[in-house]
Amino acid sequence: MTIPAGLRRTVLRAQRDTGFLAAGVLPHLALVPVWAWAAATTARTGNWLLTVSMSAALVLLGTPVLTAVQRARYRVLIGVDVPRLTPTAPEQWTWASTARWLAATRPWRKIGYHLLLGPLLALLELLVLAVAAACLAGVIAYAWSWALPTGIRQDWFGYLTQLPAYTAAGLLLLCALPWTARAVARAEARLALGLLGPSRAQRLQERVDQLAVSRTDLIEAVDAERRRIERDLHDGTQQRLVSLAVNLGLAIATRPDLPGDTREVIARAHLEAKEAIAELNDLVRGLHPAVLEDRGLDAALSGLAARTPLPVRLRVNLEERVAPNVESVAYFVISEALTNATKHANAMRAEVIVRQVGEVLRVRVTDDGLGGADAAAGTGLTGLAKRVGSLDGAFHVSSPVGGPTTIAAELPCTR
């Protein structure tokens, strides 16, 4: 006889949930002797101060142990992981730091769970276990009743009148047991997550911290990949183009007997190779210039200002070198702003100001061009805003028609 898969899963789940509830009775009743002893001692001696202090000490000592036991019960028996609360202990214990630590750990929730809610949960668990015992007894009542003597069986159950009713009631309770045990187990799990684990605000904060760390790791990985591409272009493709340009130049210089058409083709190829080298140099500098990594943002911006076709007034005031990803974003913003001012705004001059104020790096690029730039129009300014936003920075554009245009960015520069 093959048992249907659905029925088999229901039976296994009922066994698991019932075993989970049975394992919770003793831990939930563990603190009952403490407050029962405290109440009896206080009523007998009247010394409530000593009794309350001793019982409070026992409760405080027993709460971490019971919490660990309950976490293990939830994790092992029903697969629910109740996270731990691990707030950082203050370096100096003052009234304010102690209050903040207590607000973060909230030990009164655990004490309330074990001291007040525990006995109620134990009562509910015992009720479910009693129902399970009753339904099993009812189901097998018709069978084990025949093991009794005839007189006792007729006196207790009747001959055929009461036993079918017991069996039917046992079957009904047996059918309801899996859903009852599952509902109680789920209710206990929710209470444990709310009282023994971190609060919803704390879980959200932990999740935000994890996402911030993962985003930082992603940005650093992308920046490292960009540097690798820059090195490959500089050490590989660029060197091949330089070698090609040199060979073409030597061919023109050392072979005066070449036909005119051939010399013209070689000269054109030589010129295109040099132009490709220049474009590749610009591309490499746009990705991540080597001077930015070697000497920092100040030196990289000085080289950028010198290469820009229009006059650039540069002022850099840095207390120390900031994080590499911040330097890369700041350089990219300034480079793109100067490129836009040169190619699109028809500017005559530009000004770049970079200064560090506390833990914020402020970047401002101003030009006297035509203006009319709009960061919301899907242009390159949108990419700059996203690049700055990846570091939790702020990006602002002021560009009225007729100019001037000011692009400002604020980047957190904590290392």
N, C-alpha and C positions, 0 to 999 in steps of 0.2 A: 504494500500500500504506500503510495507516494503522497506526502504531505504537500499541499500547495505552498508555493513560495511566499505568498502574502500572509498566509496563516503562520508559517514558520517565522517570518520576520516579526509578526505581532507577538508571538510567544516569547521570542528572544528579547524583544524590547520590554515586554512586561516583566520578564525575569530581571533584566538589568535595572529597570526603574524601581522595582520592588526591593531588590538588593541594595540599591542606593538609599532608599528610604529607611531600610532596616539598619544600615550602617550609620545613619545620622541620629538615631535615638540617644545613644549614650553620650556623644559629644554635645548634643543639645541640652542634655540634662546634667552636664558636668558641674555647672555652677549652682545648681539647685541646692545641694547640701551646704554651700557657702552661705547663701542668704537665709536658708532655713535655720542653720546654726546661729547666724547673727540675730535672727528674730527671736529664737528660743532663748539665747543667752541674754539678750536685752530684756526680755520679759521676766527672766528669772533673777537677774542681778540688778537691773536698772542702770548699769554702767554703759550707756549707749555710745559714749565717745570712744572708749577703748575697743568696743565691739565693732563699731563702724570703721574705725581706722584699720583694724586687723582684717576685716572682711574686704575692705577696699584694696588693701595690699595684696590679698590673695587673688582678687579679681584682676588687678593690674598684672600680676605675675602669670596668671593663667590665660589671659586673653591672647597673647602672641602664640602660645602653644596651641590653643584651640583654633586660632585662625589658620595656622599652618596645617592642622589636621583637616579642617574643612576644605582648604584649598586642594589638598591631596585627594580628598573624597570626591570633590567635583571633577577634578582632572582625570582620575583613574577610572571612576565608575561611569560617568556620563560624558566625559570628554569636554567639559566646560573649563576653560582656563580663566581663573580669577586673577587678574594682574596684581602684582605687588605695588604698594606705595613706597617709593624710595626717594623721599625728599632729601636734599643735601643738608646735612647738619650744619648749623651756623658755626663760624670760626670762634666767635665769642658769644657766650650765652648771656644775653641781657633780657630784660622784660619784653622789649620789642621783638627781638629775634626769637624768643621762646613763643611769643604769641603767633608770629608768622609760621613757625614750625608746627605748632599745634593746628593752625588753620589749614596747613597743607596736609598733615597726616590725619587730622580729625579722628583721634582715638575713641572719642565717645560713640562714634558709629559702630565700631567693633564691640565696644562694651555693651551697647544697647542690643546688638544682634545676639550676643552670647548670653547676656543676663536676662533680658526681657523677652526678646523674640524667640530665643532658643526653646524654652519650655512650651510655648504655643506650637512651634513647628514639631516638637517631639510628640505633642498630643495629636496633631494631625497625622504624623507618620504612624503612630500606634493605631489610630483609627483605620488607616488604609491597610495596615498589616492585619488588623482584626477582621476587616472585610475579606481580605485574601484567605485567612484561615477559615472564615465562615463559609465562603463559597467552595473551598475545597472540601470542607466537611459535608456540605450539602450535596455536592456532586457524587461523593462516594458513600453517602449515607445508606442508599439502598443496598450497596454491596456489603458494607461491613455490618449492617444490621443482621444479616443472616448468620453471622458468627455468634450472635447472642442466643441464649436459650429462648425457646418459643414463648414462655410466659413473660419474660422480661421484654421481649420484642413487642408483644401485644400490649403490655402495660404502658410502655414508653411511646411507641409510635403508632399503635394500631396495626392491623394486618396489611391492608392495602390502601388505606385512606390518606395517612399523613406522609408516608415515605415519598410518593410521587411529588407531593407539594414541596418537600424539602429539596428533592433533586432539581425540580424546576427552578426554585429560588436560587439554588447554588449555581445552576447554569446561567441564569440572568446576571448574577453578581460576577461570575467568571467572565462573561462577555464585557461587562462594564469595567472590570479591573484594569485592563491595559490603558484605557483612556483616563481613568481616575489617577492611576499611578503616574502616568505621563504628565497630566496637568499639575499635580502636586510637585513633581520634580522640576518642571519648568518654572513654577512659581518660586520655588526655593532658589533656583539658579538666578532668577532675576533679582531676588532680594539680596543674594550673596554678591552679585556684581555691583549692586547699588550701595551696599553697606560695607563689604569687605574689600572691594576694589576701589580704584580711583573714581572720582565723580566724572560726570559727562564733560564738564569744563576742563578737568585735568586730562582726560583722554584726548580731547580736541587739541589741547596745548601740546601734549606729547606728539600727536600726529603732525601738528604744524612744525614742531622742531625736527621731526624725522624728515618731513618734506623739504624743509629748509636745508638740512644737511645733504640730502640726496640731490637737491638742485645745485648746491654748491659743488658737489662732486661731479655732476654732469657738466657744469660750466668749466671746471678745471680740466675735465677730460677733453671737451671740445677745444679748449685753448691749447692743450698739449698736442692734439691732433693737428691744429692749425700751424703750430710751430714745426711739427714734423713735415708737413707739406711744404712749408717755407724752406726748410733745410734741404728737402729733396729737390725742389726747384732750383735752389741756389747752387747746390753741389752737383746736380746731375744735368738737368735740361739746360740751364744757363751756361754751364761749362761747354756743353756740346755746341751750342750756338756760337759761343766765343771762338771755339776751335774752327767751326765752319767759316765764320767771318774772316779769321786770320788766313785760312787756306785760300779763300777766294781773293783776299787782298794780295797774297803772295803770287797767286796765279796771274793777276793783272800786272804786278810789278816785275815779275821775272820772265814773263813770256811776251816780249814786245812783238813777236812774229805772229801773234794771233790775228785771225781775220777780224774785220771791224764789227761784223754782226755778232761774232762769238764774244769779242771783248765787251760789247754793249750788254749782252745777256749776262755775262759774269759780273759786270759792274752793277747791273740792276739787282742781281741776286745778292751781291755784297751789301748794297744799300738796304735791302729788305731784311737781311740778317741782322744788321746793326739796329734797324728799327725794332725788330722783334726782341733783341736784347734789351733795348730801352724800355719797351712795353713790359717785358718780364721783370725788369728791375722795379718798375712802378708797381706791378702786381705783388711782388715779394714784399716791398715796403708797405703796401696796403694791408697785407695779411698780418705781418708781425715783424717789424724791422729789427734787425739784430741789435742795433744800438739801444733799442728800448729794453731789451733783456739784459744787455751788458752794463749800460750806464744810466738807465732810468728814464723817466718821463721828460725831465728837463732837457737832456741832450737830444732825445728823439724829436722833441718839438722844435728845438733849434734847427736841426737838419730839415725838418718839414717846412719851417718858415723860410729857410734859405732857398728851398726848391720851388716855392710857390711863386708864380709869375707876378703877382701884385705885392706891393709893400705890406709887410705884416709887422705890427708892433706886438711883441711877445713879453708877457710878464708872468713869471712862474715863482710861486712862494710856497715851498713845501718844507714841512718840519722834518720829515724823513720819507724814505721810500714806502709807498703803499703796496698793497697786495698786487701781484702780477696781473690778475684778471681785471682789477680796477684800472691799472695803468693801460691795459690793452683797450678797454672800453673808452677811457678818456681820450686816448690817442685816436681811436677810430672816429669818435664824435668830432674831434677837431679837424681831422683829415677830411672827412666828408663835408663838414661845414665850409672849409676853405675851398674844396673842389667845387661845391655848389656856387660859392661866391665868385669863383673865377669863370666857370663855364656858363652859368645861367643868370646870375644877377648883374653881370657887367660891372662889378665893383671896381673901384679905383684903389681902395686900401682896406685893410682889415685889422682888427685888434683881437688878440687872444689873451685871456686872463685865467690863470690857473692858481688857485690858492687852497690851502688846507685850513679849515676852521674846525678845531676839535677833532672829531671823528668823521667829518664830512669833507669830501673833495669837491670843490665848486669849480665848474668850468663854464666860461662864457666866451662866445665868439661873436663879434659884431663886425658888420661890413656896411658900406655906404652904397649898396647896390639898389636895384629897382624895387626890391621887396615883393610882397604878394605871395610869399611862401606859406603853404598850409600843410600842417602835419597830419590833418585828417583827410587829405585828398588822396591817400594811397601812394605818395611819392616816397623818395628815399628817406625823408624825415620820419616816416612811419617805422622804417627799419631801425633808425637811430633810437626812437622812443622804446621799441621793444628791446633793443640791446641794453639800454639803460635800465629798463624795467626788470630785466633778468637779475640785476643786482639789488633790487628794491630801491632803485634810485628814482629821482624826479626829473622830468624832461619838460622844458618850456620853450616855446617859439613865439617871438613877437616880430611880425613882419608886415607892417602896414604897406599899402600900395604907395610906391615912391620911396620906400626905405625909411630909416635903416632897418636891417634885419639883425635880430639878436637871438642866438641859440644858447640856452643855458641848461646845464645838467648838474645835478647834485648826486654824488655817489658816496655811499657809506664806505669808508676806507679802513675799517678795522681788519687787522690781519688775522 
